[in-house]
Amino acid sequence: MRWDYTRSGNPTREYLEKEIAYLEDGDAGFVFSSGLAAISTVFSIFDRDDHIIIGDSVYGGTYRLLNDYFTKHGLSFTTVDTRDLDAIKAAIQPNTRAIYFETLSNPLLKVTSVKKVSALAKEHGLLTIVDNTFLTPYLQQPLNLGAHIVIHSATKYLGGHSDVLAGLVVTKTPALSQQVGYLQNALGPTLAPEAANLVRRGIETLSLRMAREQQNALAIAEHLEASPLISSAHYPGLKRDPNFR
Ligand SMILES: Cc1ncc(COP(=O)(O)O)c(C=O)c1O
């Protein structure tokens, strides 16, 4: 039976999984109980002694999870500024399996080129795994730029109402979908259907909210940049920001 047990499958959760897979243009989507649950599950695809390169300004909770928890289970990490391709190249070891970064980092809002890093990763046979929480598929679809796995804390823009904690993963290939799907059921960090429905509801207004959010963020950033009380404002929409796009 397809929906005989909710951890293994549920129609409301499946709706959201198909929706995020469609929005990110991937092979399959997976729903988790938080962004960190999604990240933990994705890093569980690796084996003892695997090495992963991670961005130097990822969310602190991600850094804690990788460096405190996954290192105890045999993974190793090198932290680099992923905007610098030479720094990435220098960090590659014989046991490196993946490069992980946030497309727009939390909290410094550094912008890493998914296209350039994915091309480098491909040359070296590595996976490119990105956290696309701050951009959302409304602003960037990393799988179409060469990434293999996209992760979201849906607690932020996708949920949109600060009333739900959730994580999402989208995979590019059936082989990765099989691995993540297996772990979603085997580890059990998936999301209750009621919460999945709240994320589905949030996505209905994503485009309107993201457009307004950018207008508001730029106005706040310009105000802070002009203030004599502020030494530096980080926002890639500011012309003077080194990450300006
Ligand atoms: C970029 C990013 N990824 C992941 C997370 C973790 O998500 P959650 O709080 O839903 O576990 C956060 C939380 O702040 C975040 O900012």
PDBQT file of the ligand as one rigid body, heavy atoms in Angstrom, charges set to zero:
ROOT
HETATM    1  C1  LIG A 301      20.706  29.242   5.555  1.00  0.00    +0.000 C 
HETATM    2  C2  LIG A 301      20.086  28.385   6.612  1.00  0.00    +0.000 A 
HETATM    3  N1  LIG A 301      20.047  27.050   6.426  1.00  0.00    +0.000 NA
HETATM    4  C3  LIG A 301      19.509  26.218   7.358  1.00  0.00    +0.000 A 
HETATM    5  C4  LIG A 301      18.988  26.720   8.532  1.00  0.00    +0.000 A 
HETATM    6  C5  LIG A 301      18.395  25.760   9.541  1.00  0.00    +0.000 C 
HETATM    7  O1  LIG A 301      17.018  25.728   9.346  1.00  0.00    +0.000 OA
HETATM    8  P1  LIG A 301      15.960  25.352  10.496  1.00  0.00    +0.000 P 
HETATM    9  O2  LIG A 301      15.985  26.465  11.493  1.00  0.00    +0.000 OA
HETATM   10  O3  LIG A 301      14.678  25.257   9.734  1.00  0.00    +0.000 OA
HETATM   11  O4  LIG A 301      16.390  24.053  11.082  1.00  0.00    +0.000 OA
HETATM   12  C6  LIG A 301      18.996  28.099   8.760  1.00  0.00    +0.000 A 
HETATM   13  C7  LIG A 301      18.424  28.648  10.001  1.00  0.00    +0.000 C 
HETATM   14  O5  LIG A 301      18.576  29.810  10.338  1.00  0.00    +0.000 OA
HETATM   15  C8  LIG A 301      19.571  28.952   7.774  1.00  0.00    +0.000 A 
HETATM   16  O6  LIG A 301      19.625  30.279   7.944  1.00  0.00    +0.000 OA
ENDROOT
TORSDOF 0
